[in-house]
Amino acid sequence: MLNLATLVENNARQNPTQTAVIFNDMRLTYAQLNGMANQFANALKKMGVQRGDKVAIMLPNIPYFPIAYYGILKAGATVVPLNVLFKAREVEYHLRDSDAVALVAFEMFFEEALKGFQAVPECRSLIVCTAPERMAAPPPVEAEGVTTFGRVMYGQSPVFDTVQTMPDDTAVILYTSGTTGRPKGAELTHFNMFFNALYTSKFLLDGKTTDVALATLPLFHSFGQTCIMNALFSTGGAITLLPRFEPAACLGIMQRDGVTIFAGVPTMYWALLSYPEADKYDLDKIAGNLRLCSSGGSSLPLEVMRAFEAKFNVPILEGYGLSETSPVASFNVLERPRKPGSIGVALWGTEMKVVKVGTLEEAPVGEWGEIVIRGHNVMKGYYKKPEANAEAFKGGWFHTGDIAYMDDEGYFYIVDRIKDMIIRGGFNVYPREIEEVLMTHPAVSLAAVVGVPDAKLGEEIKAYVILKPGQTVTPEELIAFCKKDMADYKYPRQIEFRETLPMTATGKILKRELTAAPQMQPVMAD
């Protein structure tokens, strides 16, 4: 038997008064967090949610997230985290594809959540989380299946007999890239998530009960969910929540709460280094408390790593993983020498190798090839996607689609991606999805979306568009057209019109030629 919620339950028994969650002036102990998660589990049971059901959550980094997350797990259900920036079309797709029976959403995102929810009759309940002072208020609209978190929690017991799930039962479905189709749900088991969090805390972070980790990476993403929330809760530390990353807020919380662990994507480190008013904060105090930083999501530029480490006197450990690997697959670990620019060595119990693309033949040391992985951290498969699973697990190994090489000491180095996925500011963006939206515009004949280098975000989204004969549309109109139906991190910021696009003989667009070709001055949006 194993349930991921035992991370909280164990600390509620052993360290009940220890702080688990910090949010502005709010402090939740482990006993309080566990009791609230129990209340929510009781509420879900009363609503008819059963073991194996899927419950989606559309919540930012606020206390509602861990309460709902562990409450769902306690009820024996599966958590389906959704990006809070999703628009109605995206909410509808994810609810339908995951077979979600309920959706928990923060009031700030209620409008899009409601429209997506109402398009999926199989999703029976929409639970709206309001500000604490309005928990007794009615929902924003009176509609069938819509209620509030306060109402479902009212009168529920803080005691719950956690459903005894098995290690191989699905705990979380995380949606991941789909450059050849729509996003796919990676089924991560209770053991996948539990062991990855425990290993991260014990061997990568050297976790302590006195640790305070800044949770500004979105908890609905695998990085923040495993490496911050679950990892800290596995050893009895605390997380301090920041819903939206801003350098001023980040530094302020580090100073106020004595943050000891910070995990971020490269753009966050760049932003903290570049923030012109950083000296307003007690940087000596911040640096004195910080003992470890980690970076993932995309490659951390060496100059940024060196400058940040010099300013804050703290090491940054760089690692690698995917949603499909829970997510950590390799890391620069504390007990071995760190190699800047490397994603480190494979986790204990995980096999990771570089193979010649299209084969399982291992590439020689130093030669580029595709990373393949197998082990305790690898998902059980994409939800309801047998063809995608057959492709992803050819030969019994999970094929990442990432190009890397390994040195003679077993350290890996990412050099390129096979997939066309764009990583914009740490967020994965799927070109195919944007192309499909663009091509619903009546003036658009063909579109190709690529990532172009950006000093701040790593990559920016650019669309090359061919218009239909006799049709006209401005770049600004196309950008606005995408923006209304897409999360803010997805829509293209640059539009370039072309008469033709480079293609193979079979009609496949050669995106690499687009990014390599001399560019016209594009129209750009903020």
C-alpha positions in Angstrom: 0.0 0.0 0.0 1.2 3.5 -0.7 -0.5 6.9 -1.0 1.5 10.1 -1.7 -0.6 11.9 0.9 1.4 10.1 3.6 4.1 12.8 3.1 1.8 15.2 5.0 0.2 12.6 7.3 3.6 11.4 8.7 4.6 14.9 9.6 1.2 15.7 11.1 1.8 12.8 13.5 5.5 13.4 14.1 5.8 17.3 13.9 2.2 18.5 14.2 3.1 22.1 15.2 5.9 22.5 12.6 5.1 25.1 10.0 4.3 23.5 6.6 2.9 26.4 4.5 3.6 30.1 4.6 1.5 32.6 2.5 1.9 36.2 3.4 0.9 36.5 7.0 -0.7 33.0 7.0 1.0 30.0 8.6 -0.3 26.5 8.4 1.1 23.7 10.6 1.3 20.2 9.4 -1.6 19.3 11.7 -3.7 22.1 10.2 -2.8 21.2 6.6 -3.5 17.5 7.2 -6.8 18.4 8.9 -8.0 20.6 6.0 -6.9 18.0 3.4 -9.0 15.5 5.4 -12.0 17.8 5.3 -11.7 18.1 1.6 -11.4 14.4 1.2 -14.6 13.9 3.2 -16.3 16.5 1.0 -15.2 14.7 -2.2 -16.5 11.4 -0.9 -19.8 13.1 0.0 -19.9 14.4 -3.6 -19.5 10.9 -5.0 -15.8 11.0 -5.9 -14.5 7.4 -5.8 -11.1 5.7 -6.0 -9.6 6.1 -9.4 -11.7 9.2 -10.4 -9.9 12.2 -11.8 -10.2 15.6 -10.2 -8.7 18.6 -11.9 -7.3 21.6 -10.1 -6.7 25.1 -11.6 -4.9 26.8 -8.7 -1.9 29.1 -8.4 0.6 28.9 -5.6 -1.8 29.6 -2.7 -2.7 27.4 0.3 -5.7 25.9 -1.6 -3.3 24.0 -3.8 -1.7 21.6 -1.2 -5.1 21.3 0.6 -6.9 20.2 -2.6 -4.0 18.2 -3.9 -3.5 16.0 -0.8 -7.3 15.9 -0.2 -7.8 14.4 -3.7 -5.1 11.8 -3.1 -6.5 10.9 0.3 -9.8 10.2 -1.4 -8.1 7.7 -3.7 -8.6 9.9 -6.7 -6.1 11.2 -9.2 -5.0 14.8 -9.3 -5.0 16.5 -12.8 -3.2 19.9 -12.4 -4.1 22.5 -15.0 -2.2 25.7 -15.9 -4.1 28.6 -14.4 -3.6 30.6 -17.6 -5.6 28.2 -19.7 -8.5 29.6 -21.7 -11.9 27.9 -22.0 -11.0 25.9 -25.0 -7.9 24.5 -23.3 -9.8 23.8 -20.0 -12.4 21.9 -22.0 -9.8 19.7 -23.8 -8.0 18.8 -20.6 -11.2 18.0 -18.6 -12.5 15.9 -21.5 -9.2 14.1 -22.2 -8.6 13.2 -18.5 -12.2 12.1 -17.8 -12.2 14.6 -14.9 -15.4 14.4 -12.7 -14.7 17.6 -10.9 -12.7 20.8 -11.2 -11.3 23.0 -8.4 -10.5 26.5 -9.6 -9.5 29.8 -8.0 -11.9 32.7 -8.4 -9.5 34.8 -10.5 -9.7 32.2 -13.3 -13.4 31.4 -12.8 -14.7 32.8 -16.1 -12.5 30.6 -18.3 -12.9 27.6 -15.9 -16.7 27.9 -16.0 -16.9 28.0 -19.8 -14.6 25.0 -20.1 -16.5 23.1 -17.4 -19.9 23.7 -18.9 -18.7 22.2 -22.2 -17.9 18.8 -20.6 -21.1 17.3 -19.1 -19.2 14.4 -17.6 -17.4 16.8 -15.3 -20.1 17.1 -12.6 -18.7 19.7 -10.2 -16.9 23.0 -10.3 -15.6 24.1 -6.9 -14.6 27.7 -6.7 -11.9 28.8 -4.2 -12.5 32.3 -2.9 -10.5 34.6 -0.7 -10.7 33.4 2.9 -12.9 36.3 4.0 -15.5 35.3 1.4 -15.6 31.5 2.0 -19.2 31.7 3.2 -20.3 33.7 0.1 -22.2 32.1 -2.8 -20.4 31.2 -6.0 -19.8 33.9 -8.6 -22.8 32.5 -10.6 -25.6 30.2 -9.7 -25.2 27.4 -12.2 -25.7 23.6 -12.1 -22.8 21.8 -10.5 -21.1 25.1 -9.3 -20.3 25.5 -5.6 -17.6 27.0 -3.4 -14.7 25.5 -1.5 -16.1 27.0 1.7 -19.5 25.3 1.2 -18.2 21.8 0.5 -15.8 22.1 3.5 -18.5 23.3 5.9 -19.2 20.7 8.6 -16.7 18.2 7.3 -14.6 16.2 9.8 -10.9 16.9 10.0 -10.4 13.1 10.3 -10.4 10.8 7.3 -9.3 7.3 6.7 -7.1 7.7 3.7 -7.9 5.3 0.8 -5.2 2.6 0.6 -4.0 3.0 -2.9 -1.3 0.7 -4.4 2.1 1.9 -5.5 1.3 1.5 -9.2 -2.1 3.4 -8.9 -2.1 6.7 -10.8 -1.6 9.6 -8.4 -1.2 12.5 -10.8 -1.8 13.1 -14.5 0.6 15.8 -15.8 -0.1 17.1 -19.3 3.0 17.4 -21.4 4.2 18.3 -24.9 2.5 17.3 -28.1 4.4 18.6 -31.1 2.9 16.0 -33.3 -0.6 16.3 -31.7 -2.4 17.7 -28.7 -0.9 17.6 -25.2 -0.8 14.1 -23.6 -1.4 13.2 -20.0 1.5 11.4 -18.4 0.2 9.0 -15.7 2.5 9.2 -12.7 2.1 6.6 -10.0 2.1 7.1 -6.2 5.5 5.4 -6.2 6.9 7.5 -9.1 6.0 10.7 -7.2 6.8 9.5 -3.7 10.3 8.2 -4.5 11.2 11.1 -6.7 10.3 13.6 -4.0 12.1 11.6 -1.3 15.2 11.1 -3.4 15.2 14.8 -4.3 15.0 15.9 -0.7 17.4 13.4 0.8 20.1 13.2 -1.8 19.8 16.4 -3.9 18.7 19.0 -1.4 20.0 17.3 1.8 16.6 18.3 3.3 16.2 19.4 6.9 13.1 20.1 9.0 14.4 23.7 9.4 14.4 24.3 5.6 12.2 26.9 4.0 11.8 26.6 0.3 10.5 29.4 -1.9 7.7 28.0 -4.1 7.4 30.4 -7.0 7.8 27.7 -9.6 4.1 26.8 -10.5 3.0 23.9 -8.4 0.9 22.7 -11.3 4.1 21.9 -13.1 6.2 18.9 -12.3 9.3 20.8 -11.2 7.6 22.8 -8.5 5.3 20.0 -7.5 8.0 17.4 -6.9 11.2 19.4 -6.1 9.6 21.9 -3.9 6.2 20.9 -2.4 6.5 17.1 -2.2 10.3 17.2 -1.5 10.0 19.6 1.4 7.0 17.8 2.9 8.9 14.5 2.7 11.3 15.8 5.4 9.2 18.2 7.3 10.4 21.5 5.9 8.2 24.5 5.0 7.3 26.1 1.7 6.6 29.8 1.3 4.2 30.5 -1.6 4.6 33.1 -4.2 1.9 32.9 -6.9 3.7 35.0 -9.5 7.4 35.4 -9.8 8.6 39.0 -9.5 12.1 39.9 -8.4 11.0 42.4 -5.8 8.5 39.9 -4.2 11.0 37.1 -4.4 13.7 39.0 -2.6 11.2 40.3 -0.1 10.1 36.8 0.8 13.6 35.4 0.9 14.5 38.1 3.4 11.3 37.8 5.5 11.0 34.1 5.7 14.7 33.1 5.8 14.5 31.0 2.7 17.2 28.3 2.6 16.3 26.6 -0.8 15.4 28.2 -4.1 14.5 26.4 -7.3 13.9 28.2 -10.5 14.2 28.3 -14.2 17.1 30.2 -15.8 15.0 33.3 -16.5 14.3 33.7 -12.8 18.0 33.7 -12.0 18.6 36.2 -14.8 15.8 38.4 -13.5 17.1 38.4 -9.9 20.6 39.3 -11.2 19.2 42.1 -13.5 16.8 43.6 -10.9 18.0 47.2 -10.6 16.6 47.8 -7.1 18.0 44.6 -5.5 20.2 46.6 -3.2 17.1 47.8 -1.3 17.0 44.3 0.3 19.4 42.9 2.8 21.3 40.8 0.4 23.8 39.7 3.0 21.0 38.3 5.1 19.4 36.6 2.1 22.8 35.1 1.0 23.4 34.0 4.6 20.2 32.0 4.7 20.4 30.5 1.2 22.3 27.2 1.3 21.2 25.6 -2.0 19.7 26.6 -5.4 18.6 24.3 -8.2 17.8 25.1 -11.9 15.9 23.2 -14.5 13.4 23.7 -17.4 16.1 24.7 -19.8 19.9 25.2 -19.9 21.3 27.7 -17.4 23.8 30.0 -19.2 27.2 29.6 -17.5 27.6 33.4 -17.1 24.3 33.7 -15.3 25.3 30.8 -13.0 28.7 32.2 -12.2 27.3 35.7 -11.5 24.5 34.5 -9.3 26.7 32.3 -7.3 29.2 35.1 -6.8 26.5 37.5 -5.7 24.6 35.2 -3.3 27.5 32.9 -2.3 25.4 29.8 -3.0 25.8 26.8 -5.3 23.3 26.2 -8.1 22.8 22.6 -9.0 21.5 22.0 -12.5 19.5 18.9 -13.4 17.3 17.4 -16.0 13.9 15.8 -16.2 10.5 15.6 -17.9 6.9 15.4 -16.7 7.1 11.8 -17.8 10.0 11.1 -15.4 8.3 12.5 -12.2 10.3 14.8 -13.2 13.9 14.3 -12.0 16.1 12.0 -14.1 19.6 13.4 -13.6 21.2 16.0 -11.4 24.5 17.4 -10.2 24.5 15.7 -6.8 26.1 17.0 -3.6 28.4 14.0 -3.0 30.1 14.3 -6.4 31.9 17.2 -8.1 29.6 19.6 -9.9 30.2 20.3 -13.6 28.8 23.6 -14.7 26.9 23.2 -18.0 26.2 19.6 -17.2 22.8 18.2 -16.2 24.7 15.8 -13.9 24.4 12.1 -13.5 21.5 9.7 -13.5 19.5 9.2 -10.3 20.1 6.1 -8.2 18.1 3.2 -9.6 17.5 5.0 -12.9 19.2 4.0 -16.1 19.9 6.8 -18.6 22.0 6.5 -21.7 22.6 8.2 -25.0 21.8 6.2 -28.1 22.1 6.7 -31.8 18.9 8.4 -32.9 16.3 5.9 -34.2 18.1 2.9 -32.5 18.9 1.5 -29.1 22.6 1.3 -29.9 24.6 3.2 -27.3 26.5 6.1 -28.6 30.2 6.3 -27.8 31.4 8.7 -25.1 31.2 12.3 -26.3 29.0 11.5 -29.3 25.6 13.1 -29.7 22.5 11.0 -29.6 19.0 10.7 -28.0 18.6 10.3 -24.2 16.6 7.2 -23.3 15.6 6.4 -19.7 14.1 3.5 -17.7 13.6 3.2 -14.0 11.4 3.9 -11.0 10.8 7.5 -12.1 9.3 6.8 -15.5 5.6 7.1 -16.0 3.4 4.1 -16.5 2.2 5.7 -19.8 0.2 8.4 -21.6 -3.4 8.3 -20.5 -5.5 6.6 -23.2 -2.8 6.9 -25.8 -1.7 3.4 -26.8 -0.1 4.5 -30.1 1.9 7.3 -28.3 3.0 4.8 -25.7 4.2 2.3 -28.3 6.3 5.1 -29.9 7.6 6.4 -26.6 8.6 3.1 -25.1 10.3 1.4 -28.1 12.6 -1.3 -26.9 11.5 -0.9 -23.3 13.1 2.5 -22.8 11.4 5.8 -22.6 12.6 8.0 -25.5 12.9 11.6 -24.5 13.4 13.2 -27.9 16.3 15.2 -26.4 19.8 15.2 -27.9 22.7 15.0 -25.5 26.2 13.5 -25.0 27.8 11.8 -22.0 31.4 12.3 -20.8 33.7 9.6 -19.5 32.6 10.2 -15.9 28.9 9.6 -16.6 27.9 13.3 -16.7 25.3 14.3 -19.3 25.1 17.4 -21.4 22.0 18.6 -23.3 22.9 20.0 -26.7 19.6 20.1 -28.7 16.0 18.9 -28.9 14.6 16.5 -31.5 11.1 17.8 -30.8 10.0 21.2 -31.9 8.8 22.2 -28.5 9.5 25.8 -27.5 10.5 26.6 -23.9 9.5 30.2 -23.3 10.5 31.4 -19.9 10.4 27.9 -18.5 6.9 27.1 -20.0 6.5 24.4 -22.6 4.8 25.6 -25.7 3.5 23.3 -28.4 3.8 24.8 -32.0 1.2 22.5 -33.5 -1.5 23.8 -31.1 -0.7 27.4 -32.1 -0.6 26.6 -35.8 -4.0 25.0 -35.5 -5.5 28.1 -33.9 -3.8 30.4 -36.5 -5.2 28.3 -39.3 -8.8 28.8 -38.0 -8.5 32.5 -39.0 -10.3 33.0 -42.4 -7.3 34.8 -43.9 -4.6 32.2 -43.1 -3.6 29.5 -45.5 -0.6 28.0 -43.7 1.4 28.7 -40.6 4.6 27.5 -39.1 5.5 28.3 -35.5 9.1 28.2 -34.2 11.1 29.4 -31.2 13.6 32.1 -31.8 16.4 33.1 -29.4 15.4 35.6 -26.7 17.9 37.0 -24.2 15.3 37.2 -21.4 13.0 34.3 -22.0 15.3 31.8 -23.6 13.0 31.5 -26.6 10.3 33.7 -28.0 7.4 32.4 -30.2 7.4 33.4 -33.9 4.8 32.5 -36.5 5.5 32.4 -40.2 2.2 32.8 -42.1 1.0 32.4 -45.7 -2.2 34.2 -46.4 -5.0 33.0 -48.6 -5.2 34.7 -52.1 -7.0 38.0 -51.9 -7.1 38.0 -48.1 -5.5 40.7 -45.8 -4.9 40.8 -42.1 -2.4 42.7 -40.0 0.1 41.0 -37.7 -1.5 42.8 -34.8 -4.9 41.3 -35.7 -3.4 37.8 -35.9 -1.7 38.2 -32.5 -5.0 39.4 -30.9 -6.8 36.5 -32.6 -4.5 34.0 -30.9 -4.4 35.8 -27.6 -8.1 35.5 -27.0 -8.1 31.7 -27.1 -4.7 30.9 -25.7 -2.9 31.2 -22.4 -0.6 34.3 -22.2 2.6 32.3 -22.4 1.5 30.6 -25.6 0.4 33.1 -28.3 3.0 34.3 -30.8 4.7 37.6 -30.2 6.2 37.8 -33.7 4.5 37.4 -37.0 6.2 37.3 -40.4 4.3 36.9 -43.6 5.8 34.8 -46.3 4.9 33.9 -49.9 6.2 30.4 -49.4 7.7 28.2 -46.7 10.6 25.8 -47.2 9.3 22.2 -47.5 10.5 18.7 -48.1 9.3 16.7 -51.1 6.6 15.2 -49.0 5.3 18.6 -47.9 6.8 18.8 -44.4 7.8 22.3 -43.4 11.5 22.6 -42.7 11.4 24.7 -39.6 15.2 24.6 -39.1 15.6 26.4 -42.4 13.1 29.1 -41.2 15.2 29.8 -38.0 18.4 29.7 -40.0 17.3 32.0 -42.8 17.8 35.7 -42.8 14.7 37.2 -41.2 12.6 40.2 -42.2 11.8 42.7 -39.5 8.9 41.0 -37.7 6.0 42.6 -35.9 6.3 42.0 -32.2 3.8 42.1 -29.3 4.4 42.5 -25.6 
